[in-house]
Amino acid sequence: MRLCAKQSEKMKRVNGGTQVLIPQPISKTMVDAQASGGRPQTLQPRAQLWMNMSWGWNLAKDDAYVYALIKETYEMVDKLTKSRGLYDPYIFLNDAAPGQKVMRSYGKESFERMKGISRKYDPKQMFQKQVPGGFKLD
């Protein structure tokens, strides 16, 4: 929380800048349910607390500053959780920030399986190379 409060202070320099920390409790029942559905995500088999950081600002001229701050914040969170033995590489797609490697966070086996499916059904990799936006299998 202190880490996010520190980063939130930096958002005061930005017109309309806000940063909100949103806890998302995930029960073991929810984790178990996703495991049986054939989804590519690889979640640890335990209850979890995901933390979503929601950022807002008004002016496009602040984009580069805010995106750099977001990247810096996630790097700080990763370092802190690793130092405390709490790090989990999984990134929830709906809460991911630009530049995060969402598909890789699903685990090597799932990532390679998704790449294989992509190559099978999209051999020219049009979706991966020509469709803008989203998180790709890079």
Disulfide bonds with the S-S distance in Angstrom:
none
